[in-house]
Amino acid sequence: MTMLRLATSLLLTTALFAPALAHAQDAAPAADPAPAPDAPPAGDTADQAADAAQPQEEAPEISIPGGEIVVTGQRDRNIQRAAPQVVSILGSAEIARTGEGNIAGALGRVTGLSVVGNGYVYVRGLGDRYSLALLNGSPLPSPEPLKRVVPLDLFPSSIIASSLVQKSYSVNYPGEFGGGVINLTTKSTPNEPFISVGGGVSYDSETTDQLGYTYYGSSTDWTGFDNGQRDLTSGLQAFFASGERLSGGTIDNVELAKGIVNTRNGLTQRIPNMPANTNLALSAGKSFELGETTLGVIATAGYSNKWITRDVLSQTSVDSDLAQLQSDFRRVTTDNRVVVNGMLGVGLEFGRNKIRWTNLYIRDTLKHTRISLGQRNQTTVDVQQQETAWYERQLIDTQLVAELKPLDGVSVDLRGGFANSQREAPYELGFEYVRTNVDSDPLGDLFVNNLDGNAGRATLSFSDLNEDLWSGGIDVSYKVIPSVTATVGYAYADFRRTSSRRDFQFRAVDLPDGVNTFRPDYLLSHAVIEAFNVQLIDTNEGFPAFLATLRNHAAFAKIDAQLTDDLQLDAGVRYENGKMAVLPTQVFNDAPVVGGGTRINNGYWLPAATLTWQMRDDMQMRFNASKTIARPQFRELIYQFYFDPESNRLYRGNPNLEDSTLTNAETRFEWYFARDQRLSVSGFYKRLKKPIESLVTVESDNFITSFANAPKADLYGAELELQKYFDLSNWGGMWEARRIALNVNYTYTKSKLIVKEGDTSSFFLGAGTRALDFFRDGAPLTGQSEHIANVQFGLEDTDGLSQQTLLFSYASKRVFSRGLLNTGQPDVFQDPGLRIDFVARQGFQLFKNELELKFEARNLTGRKNIEYQQLGDKRVEVNTFDVGRTISLSASLKF
């Protein structure tokens, strides 16, 4: 009923609105003479004819599975209009206008998209699990333990030629298409030879020249590569290889504990004046004519070094009314993020055929230091925590794509690729000291660490992830008649992930007073470990490692038919079979692994259809309906703890999770009133069956986030998008070649869980299956903002590079995490609010070469990161901190 009301309302509005627009725009008689070859098409106004003289942005390069978007002639000059589906395109010009350093930031400006955390894109309020990311039409593995989707902040904007966002499903894409697909296309054959060198520096008001913390690590940390200082000690290497348990008594726990903590990884340092952020980029390309064949080569390399300090207020409460705080901490975190990337692309064009070979390398390293001070359990005992860590994320990808036209009317697309992602986190160290503040305690005014788990502790973790992905596909299109094209295709993807996490504690029976006040590197020195029998204890002997696989076979058939002059139909069906297994792997010799894993083997028929009605030459309506799926992510299926330092949350999976299915419908009105200018209005609806939602429990004073399938959920909303240019040439003088560029988009989204008595849900080792014990009827989906808006307002020169752009982005509050299970506690909300940025780009000629200068001012309003729970006047700040205002200057010279 909701879908019907929404669609009916939109259709009635369009029926009233479109004729009025048409009448106001053009009152031409019924029998118009045929236009001259150079005249604008019938229905265009005089303003449009004048606008035809304006420069037109070059059509972006797009590589998609199962076909191409053909842009021909005056009528189809806009690629969004020519596409048979609802798409948004960010070409090189649009990406550059945002000034963002990575593609995730640029995508945050697209209608209905928001970026959460480290580069995870939410489409129409749906979580990152409902977003599909492809590179040149092929899938990507993720270097994140908690995700199967790749974080898009890994991709520097300098290597991306275009980003296509498709929100209405078509069967040439994988069936895991909840909110939309994001297809990134890398740069390919250059039109002319070039060499470009660039660099920049930026200032962050919360970090640069402010107090921060770090630790030594190794002398090469600034490169993003460790020089071997973080290699396992010989004792740890032998222990991990032995397959023995520490609890088995065959390992010398005291000897094993030696050499792990030292001044390089256990001693934090105060940096009174943190350095500025820097980045460098180099790219080059050239094409070679080999007879009737063109060979193009393009290469890029980049390096960035960024420091971020956050002063976080982190609180928790276990009370249903939030009356008392369970913990209240102030945490100061300094992260040093180093990104190194390179790309080599080779393109071959002969006749109407194109072959593209793309090789990509990205290494993203985070050096993490955190100091915390606070209290917990409603006591006056002060707790001081120190954490140091080193996270290495790496992506290697090679792809071969062939777009062939062997015969008239026949197109063949071939794709093959291999990708490997890795994440390593050696020596995650955590120390906790306590100060009792009790007069009768001889050390009551000092922080002590007894290494007993009560009055102080020291923890150690190692985690490792490796994922291989083989993928391939073939699509064949045949133009049956000039107005009908039929396409059939097959796709294969094989994911294989191994992941392990080993957690340990240093334990002492009775440390003497004085020794327990030592700083970490002294406390766990060789002498102290040996003298006081400090042992290493394994705290995670249950499920320390697992293997996850997903093998997916898919086949589809579709037609793209011009039914009449005014009606176009793109329709088809996809069959997809996915076999997923997430199983613990044997780590210890003494017992095989049993239980705790899951297998899912499902096949789905996924139909989709889009009907486009050309109401007039510059107006059209689209109607789309489809069925798609969403699978659980690997980590969500394993019953194993995992700590996420970014969100400061402890996670554990649920092997009982099932696939989700989605039924989608959308209606969209589009008006292309001038070149590169448009207005669109749309309404959409989704019914989700068995959506996967998070829930929170408390175990031993630890807040644990897990997952379960809710019975159902509805999501619906509307979008508005306007792109408009205002010519300023009539102002004369300095304004003669200037124009105002305005891009506005707004998305309204509403969602609710549907849970009633009698509905069930399954939680591994849970006490019951009553869904109302897990979920609240009417609660919004996690991650869904009701309002998302973006405005880009700027001046630009039509004769050369000169742009000054103000960027406004707004997202209303959204549920970030659920409140405690079975307590009636309110959910944890995140409130992104309003953010204002300014970007200026100016081109110059320097010795006959192109010089571009760029100035960026980000977060001008100083908007905070706010995550909180609130009930009445009681408020808990879960993860709240100031976000700095940043000023950046960069330059690039193109030869």
N, C-alpha and C positions, 0 to 999 in steps of 0.2 A: 504493500500500500504506500509506503514511504517513497519507493522508487516511482510508482505511478503518479503520485501527487507532484513529485519533483519534475518529472518529465513533462507532465501536462502543463504545469505552471510555466516551464521554460518555453514550450511550444506556443502557448498562448501569448506569452510576452513577445516572442519572435514574430508571430503572425501580426501583432499590432505594430511592432517596432520596425520591422524590415520595410513594409510598404511606405511608411513615413519617411524613412531614410531614402528610399529609392525616389520618392516623389520630390523630396527636397533637393536631392542630388541631381536628378535628371528628369526633365519633363519632355523628352524627345517625342516627336510624332511616331506613329506606329510604323510608317514606311520610310525609314531612313535610307539614304543612299549608302552604298558600300564605302567604307572609309578608304582613304588613300593609304598606300603601303606604309608611309611614315607616320600616319596619324594614330593617336591612341585609340584603343578599341571602343566600340559603342558602350555608353554608360559611363565613360570617364569624363570628368569635368575639365574645365579650362585649367584649374589648378593642377590637375594630374598631368595635363599636357606640358605645362611649364615645369612640373617636377621631373618629367622625363629627361630634361636636360641636366639634372643633378647627377653627380657621380653615384654609381650603383656599387654596393659592396660585392666583391667577388664571391661567387658561390663556393661554400666551404667544401673541402674534400671529406667524403664520408664513405666508410667501408662497413657494410652491414651484411648479415647473413641473409640468403634467400632473395637477393635482388638488389635493385638500385633505385634511387630517387632521381627521376629524369626531370630536369628543368629546361624547358625549351619555350622560345617565343615570348611575346609580350604578356600573354595571358597567364603563363605559368612561371613568371620571373621570380616569384617568391617560393622558396623551397618548402616552407611550412604549408603553403597552400597546395603545392604540387604533390606532397606526400599523401599516400592513401590513408594514413593514420594520423592521430593527434600527436604531433611532435613539437618539440622546441629545440632549436639549433643554436649552439654557441660556436661560431666560427672564430678564426684567429682575431678578427677585428673586435668582436664582442668580448672575448677573453682578455685581450689587451686593454680594453676600456675599463674593465673592473680593476685592473692593476694587481690582481691576486697572484701570489707566487705559486700556488698549487691549484689543481683543477677543482678540488673540493670547495675552496673559497669562491671560485667563479660560479660553480653550480648553485651556490646558495642564493644567487640572484635570479634563478629561473623560477617561473611561476609554480607554486605549490611545493617547492623544495626547501628543506632546511637542513643545516649541517649540525650534527650533534657529536660532541666529543672529538676524538682524533679522526676527523674526516669521514664519518659515517653519514650518508645522505638519507634523509627521511623524505619519502614522496607522499604528499597529501596526508601527512600526519602518521602514516604507517611506519613502523620501526624499520631498522636497517635490514632485518630479515626479509622484508618484502621488497627490497630493492635489488635488482640484478645488474651487475657491472660486467661489461665486456670490453675487450681491447681488440680493435679491428674485427669485431664480430665473433671473437673467440673468448671462452671463459677464462677466468683468472683464479689462481689459488690465493688464500689469505695467509699472511704471516702472523695472524693473531690467534691465540689459543681459544678465545671465547667466540670466535666468529668463523663463518665460512665465506663471508663477503669481504672483499678487499677494502681497506680504508683508502679513500681516494686522495687523501692528503699526501700519499706516497708519490703522486704523479706531478712533477713540476709542470706548470703551464707552458713552459718553453718547448716541450717536446710534443704537445698536443696540437693537431691541426684543427680538430673540431670535436665537439661533444654533442651527441644527439640524445635527447631525453624523450622517450616514447611512453605515453601514459595509457594508451588504449592498446590492448593486446592484439597481436597478429601471430599466426601460427608458425612463422619462420623464426621466431625467438623461442628460447627454452621456456618450458611450462612454469618454472619457478618465477612467476611474474605477478607479484602481488600489487604493488603500487605503480611500478614502471621499470623500464630498462634504461640504463645509462651506457651508451656505446661510445667509447673513446676511440678516435682515429688518430694515429700518429702521423707525423709529417712524412711526406714521401718525395717523389721526384721534384726537384726544384725547377722553376721556370727559367731561372738564370743563375749563373755561378755567384756564390757569395761566401764571405767569411764574416762572422759577427762575434765581437768580443764585448762582454759587459760585466759590470760589477756594481755592488751597492753596499750601503751601510745604513743601519737603522737604530733608532733610540727608543727605548721602552721606559715610560715614566715610572713603572713599578720595579724595574730591574736594572736598567743601565745606570751606572754610577751610584747604585744603591747597595745596601748590605745584602749579601747572599752567602750561600754555603756550597762547598764542594769537597771532594777528596782527591787524593793524588791519582790513584788508578795506575796509569802508565804514561810514559812520556809521549806516546803517539795518540792519545785519546782525541786530540784536536782533529785528527784525520778521520775519525770514525772507525778506526781499526786499532785493536789492542796489540801490543808488541809481544805478547806471551806471558805477561804478568798474571793474567787471569786463567792460565792453564791449570788443570787439576793438579794438586800435589800428587806425588808418587803413591802415597798411602791411599788417597781417594781413588786414583786410577785402579789400583789393585783391588780395592774393596768393591767398586762398581762391577768390575770384570768377574769377581769371584762368584756372584750370585748368592752370597751368604747374607743372613740377617744379622744386624747388630744385636738383636735380642737373643740370637742363638748361642752366644758365648764363645764363638770361635774367632772373633775379631778382637784385637787389642784396642778397645775404645779410647783409651787414654792416648796411645801412640797415634791413633787416627786423628785425634783432635788437634795435634800439633801442626803448626805451619799454616793453618787456614787463615787466621786473623793476623794482620800486620799493620804497619803504619800506612801502607799503600791503600788498603781497603777499609780499615777500621777507624781511621783517624779523620774526623771531619775538620774542615778549615773554614774560618770566617774570612770572606772576601769583602772588605769594606767598600770597594768600588768595582762593581761588576762591569765587564767590558761591553762594548757595543756589538750588535749583530752584523754579520758580513755575509756576502754571497758573491759568487763568481759564476760566469757562464761563457761557454764557447760553442759555437756551431758553425758548420761549413757545409756547402753542398755544391754539386756541379753535375751537369748533364753532358753526356757524350753521344754524338750522332754516329751510329754504326750502320751505315747504309740506310735502310728503311726502319731501323730499330733505334730507339732512344734508351740509353742506359743512364739512370740517375742514381746518384749516391748522396746521402745526407748523413751527417754525424753531429751529435751534440754531446756536451759534457757539462756538468754543473756541480757546484759545491756550495753549501750554505752552513753556517755555524751560528746557532741561535741560543741565547740564554733566556730563560723565563723563571722568575721568582714569584711564588704565590704565598700569601699570608692567609691561611685558611682557618675559618672558624668551623669546627667539626663537632657536632653534638648528636647524641642519641637519647631516646627515651623508650622505655618498655611499657609505660602506662597508657591505657586506652585514652585518658584525657590529657596526656602529655604534662601531667602535674609536676613530675620530677624528672630531672635529667639522669640518665644512666651513666653518661660520660660527657665531659665538656673539655675539649682540647683546642689549643691553638697550634696549628702545624705550619711551619715555614718550609716550603719545598723549593729547591732550585734544580731545574732540569737544563742540561746542556744537550741540545739536539743538533746532530751533525748529519746532513744528508749529502750523499755522493751519488750521482746518477750519470749514466751514459746511454746513448742510443746510436745504433748504426742501421740505417735503412738503405736497401738497394731496390730500385724499381726498374722494370723493363717494360717498355711499351712498343708494340709493333702492331700496326694497323689499328683495329678496334680492341686489341687485347692488352691486358695489363697484368703483370706479375709483381708482387710486392713481398720482399723478405725483410722482416723487421726483427731486430735484436735489441733487447732492453735489459738494462741492469740498474737496479736501485738498491742502495744500502742506506738504511735509516737507523741511526744509533742514538740512544738516549742514556745519558749519564745522570743518575738520579740520586739526590741527597735530600734527606728530610729530617728536621728536628722538631719534636713535639713536646708540649708541656701542658698538663691538665690534670683533671681528677675524674674518678669514676666511682660507681656504687655508693653515691651520697656520703663519701668520707672526706676528711680533710687531708688525706695522704696525697702528696704531689707525685705525679708520674711523669718522668722524662724519657722520651723515646728518640732513638737515632736509627736511621735506615740509610743504607747505601746500596746501590744496584747499578747494573750495566745491562741494557737491553739492546740486542742486535736484531734488527729486522732486515731481511734481504729478499729481493725478488729478481729472478733471472727468467727471461721469457724470450723464446724464439718462435716466430710464426711465418708461415708461407701461405700467401693468398694469391690465387690466380682467378682473374675475371676474364673469361674467354668468350668470344663470339665466333664460333667456327663456321656457322652458316647464317644466312639471312633469317631473322626471326628466332634464332636459337641462342641462348646465353647459358654458359656453364660456369658456376662458381665453385672453386675448390679451396678448402681451408685445412690446414694442418698445423699443429703447434705443440710445443712442450714448454712447461713452466715449472719452476721450482721455487718454493718460498721456504724461508727458514726464520726461526726466532730462537735465539739463545739468550739465556739469562744466568750466567755463572755467578756464584757468590753473592746472592741476595742476603745481605746481613741486616739483622735487626737487634737492637739492644734496648732494654728497658731498665731504668734505675728508679728507685722510689725514695721519697723523703717523708718520714712519718710526721714530722712537726710535733712530736710528743716530747715534753720536757724530761720525762723519766728515761727516755731513750738516749744513751750516750752519743749516738750518731744521728739523733733526731733532726738536726739541722743540716745534714749532709745527704746527698744522693748516694745510695748504695745499691749494689747488684750482687745478691747472694747466689745467683745462678741456680735457684731452686724452683723457679716457675711461679713463686708467690711473691717474695720480696726481690724481684728482679729476674731477668731472663736474658738469654742470648739465643737467637735463632739463625739458621742457615738454610738456604734453599738453592737448588739447581733446577732449572727447567730447560727443556729443549723440544723444539718442534721442527719437523721436516715434512713438507708436503709436495708430492709430485702430481702433475696434472698432464695427461695426454688427451688431446682433443682433435677432432677432425670432422669434416662434413663435406657434402656435395649437394648442390642445388642446380637444377636444370629448369630453365624457363623456355617456353615455346609460344610464339605468337600464333595462336590458332587462326584467328582472323585479325585484321588491323585493330579491332576494338576489344579483343579478348586475349589475355595472356595467362597461360596455365603454368604453374610451378610445382615441382615435386622436389623433396629434399630429404636427406638423412643426416643425422648428427650423432656424434659419439663423444662422451666425456668420461674419463676415468680418473677419479681423485683417490689418492692414497696418502693418508696422513699418519705419521707416528708422533706421539707426544708423550713426554714424561715429566714428572715433577717429583723431586726428592726433598723432603723436609726434615730438618734435624734441629735438635736443641743441645746446647752445652749444659751439662748438669754437674753440680758439685754437692757433696753431702754437707759440708760444714766449712764455709770460708771464714777465716778469722776477720775480726774487725780491722779495718785499715786496708787489707787487701781488697775487700769488697767495695772500696771507694775508688779503685784504680780506673783509669780511662780504658776503653775497650781493648786497644792494642796491648796494653800492659796486663789487663785482666786475663787475657787469653794468650799470654806469651808462653814460650816453652817452659820457663822456670815455674810459673804459677800452675800450669796444667800438670806438670810432673809432681810438684811438691804437694798439691792438694787434690790429686786424683780426679781432675776434671775430665768427664767422659762425654763422648758424643752419642746422643740417643736419637734413633730414627722414630719420628712421630707420624710417619705416613707409610706403614708397611701394608696397608690394605690394597689400594689400587694406584700404584705409583706411575703406571704407564699404560697406554692403550693404543690400539690400531684402529683407524677409521677409514672406511672405503665407501665410495659411491660410484657405481657404474651405471651410466645412463645411456640408453638407446632411444632414439626418437626418429620418427618419420612423419612427414606432413605433405599435404596437398592443398593447393589453394588456387583461386582464380582472381584475376584483376580484370574486371569487365566494364567497359563503357556501355551501359545498357541503353541509354538514350543520350541525346546531346546534354541533358541536364543531370543524369543519374550515373554514378559510378559505384560499383560494388567490389569490395575486396573481402573475400570470404574463403574459409578453409577449415580444416580440422587437423589436429596433431595427435599422434599417439605417442605416449612417453612411458617408458618402463624404467624405474629406478630401483636398484638394489643397494641398500645402505646397510652397513654393519659397523657398529661401534663396540669393540670388545677389549676388555683388559688383556694385556699381554704378560706373559710369565717373566718375572724379574728374579724371583728367588728359586733356589734349587729344591727346597724342601717340600713344596706343594704346588700343584697346578692351579691355575686361575679358574675359579668357578663363580658363576653369577655376576650380576652387576653390569652386564652388557645387553645389547639389543640388536635386533635385525628387523629391517623394514623392507618389504618387497611389494611394491604396488605398481599397477599400470593404470593409466588414465587416458580417456578420450577428451581432448580439449578443443572444443569448437570456438571459432571467433569470426565475427563479421562486422564490417564497417560499410555503411551506405552513405555516400556523399551526394547531396542534392545541390546542384549549381542553380541557385535561385535567380541569379543574374550574373553578368560578367565579373563583378567584383564582390559578390556575396555567395556564401555557401553554408549549408548545414551538414553536420556529420552525426550519424547515429551508430553507436558501437555496442555490441554485447559479446561477452566472452566468459569462459571458465578457465581458471588457473589454479595453481597449487603453491604451497609453501611447505618445505620440509624442515624438520628440526635441524639445528646446527650441531656439528659433531660434539662440541664440548658440553652441550646441553643434555646429551644422552649418557654421559658417563658419571657414575656415582663417585665423584672425586672432588676434593676441595681445590679451589683455585682463587688466589688473591689478586685482585686488579688494583694496582697502585694508583691508577688514574682516578678511579671513582672511590677508592678507599673501601672497597666492598669485597666480601668473601662469597664465592659462588660454589655451588655444587649441583651436578646434573641430575636428571630424572630419566632413567632408562625406559620408563613407560610412555614417553611422549609419542604422539602420532602425527601424521601429515595433516596439514590444514588444506581446505579447499575454499576457493573464492568464486563467487558469481558476480560479474562486473557489468555495469551498464553506464553509458555516457551519451549525452546529447550536447552538441557544440555548435554555436553560431559564429561565423567568421566573416569579417568585412575588410577587404583589402582596398582601402580607399585611395591609396597612392603608392608609388614605388617604395618598397621597403617599409611601408607603414600599414598598420592593421589594428583592428579592434576585434576581440573575441570574447564570448561569454559562454560558459559551459556549466552543466550540472552533471554530477556523477553519483553513483551508488554502488556499494559493495556489501555483499552478505558473506561473512566469514563463518565457516563451520570448523569447529575445533581449533580456534586461534590459540597460539602459544603465548601465554602471559606469565610474567614473573610474579613471585610471591616471596615473602620474607618470614623467616622463623628465627628464634633465638635458641642457641645451644651453648651452654657453659659461658654465658655472658657474651657470646659472639653472635652478631647478626649475620645470617646466612641467606643469600638470595638463591632461589631455585626457580623451577619452571613447571608449568602444568598446562594441559589443554582446557580452556574454558569451553562451555557447550557451543555458544554462538556469539556473534557480534555483528552489528550493523555499523556501516560508515557511509555518510553521504555529505554532499557539500556542493559548492559552486566556485567557479574561478572567473576572474576578469583580467584581461590583459590588453594594454594599449601601448603601441609604439607610434610616435608621432614626431615629425620634424617641422620646425618653424623657420622659414627662410628669412634671413635678415639683410639680404642684398639691397633692399630698398632704402636701408638706413645710410648706405654709401660709406665712403671712407674706409676705416679699418674693419667695418662690418660687411663689406661688399661680398666677401667669400665666406661669411660665417653663417651658421645656423644653430638653432637650439635643438637639442636632442632630448626627448622625453620618453622614458620607458617606465610604465607603471604596471604592476601586477598585484593581485590580491586573491587570496584563497580562503574560503570559509569551509571548515570541516567540522563535522559533528560525529561522534562515535559513542557507542554504548555496548557494554556486555549484556547478553540476554541469558539470565540464569534463573531457573524456576525450580520449585520443589519437585523432586524426582529425577533431576538431571544429575549425572555422575561425572566424576573426573578421577584420574588415577595418579597417585603420587607414590613413588617407590618407597616401600617400607612404611607407608602411611597407615594411620589407624583406621581410616574410613575412606569412602569414595563419594560422599555427598558433596556435590559441586558448590553448594551454598556455604560450605565450610572453607572453601578456598577463594571464592570470588563473590563480589557484591553486584547484584543486579543493577543495571543502569550506569555502572562505573565506566568512564572513558578508557579507551585503549591506552596502554603506556606509550609515551612518545608523541602523542597527538596534540598539536596546538590548534585551538579553534580558529585563530586568525593568524595568517602569515601575509605580510605585505613587503614589497620592495619598490623603491622609486629611484630611478636614475635620471638626474637632471643636469644637463651640461651644455657647454658651448663647444663647437668644433669647426674646424676650417675644412672647406670642401676642396681646396686646392693643394693642401699639404697637411702634414701631421701637426696638429695643434688641438688638443682636447683638454678641457677642464670640466670635471664631473663630480657632482655631489651624489653620494649613494646613501640611501636610507633603507634600513632593513628592520623589520619588526616581526616578532613572533610572540604570541600570547603564552601564558603559562601552560605547562603540560605535565602530565604524570610521568615522573622519571623512574619511580620505584614504588611498589606497593607498601602500605603500612604493615605492621606485624599481623600475621595470620591469626584469626580467631580472637582478636582483641577489640575489634571495632576501631582501631587506630586509623587516623586519616592517612592518605597516601603522601608520599614525598613528591613535591612539585618542583619543577625547574621553571624559572621565569626569565627567558632570554631578553624580553623587552625591546627597546629601541636602540639601535646602533647607527651612528652617522660616520661616514668616511668621505674623504676627499682625495681625488686622484687627478694629477695634471701631467700631461705628456706633451713634449714639445720637440719637434724635429728641426735639425739644422744641417747645413752643408758645411763639412769640414774637409778642406782639401779635396773637394769633389766626392767625398764619401758621406754616407748618411749617419748622422749622430742623433741619437734619441736620449733626451733627459727626462727622467720621471721623478715626480714628487708625490709622496703619499702621506696622508695624515689619517690614522685609523682610530676608531673608537673615540671620537671627539667629545662625546658626552661622558666618557669614563664609566660606561655601563658595567656593573659587577656581574660576576657569575653567582647566581642565587639558586640554591636548592634547600628546600625547607619543608617542614610539616607545621600545620597550624590548626588549632581548634579553639575558637573564641579568642581570648587574649593570650593564650598559651602558644608559643612559637618555638620550634626547634630548628636551629640552623644546621642542616646536615652537611653541607659542603658549600660554604659561601666565602668568596674572596674578591678582592679588587682586581680588575683587569686593566692593565696599563694602557695609556694613550701612546701610540707609536708614531714616530716620524721617520720616514725613509727617503733617501736620495739614491738614485741609481742612474747609470749611463750605459749605453751600448753603442758601439761603433760598427757599422756594416760596410765592408769593403766590396 
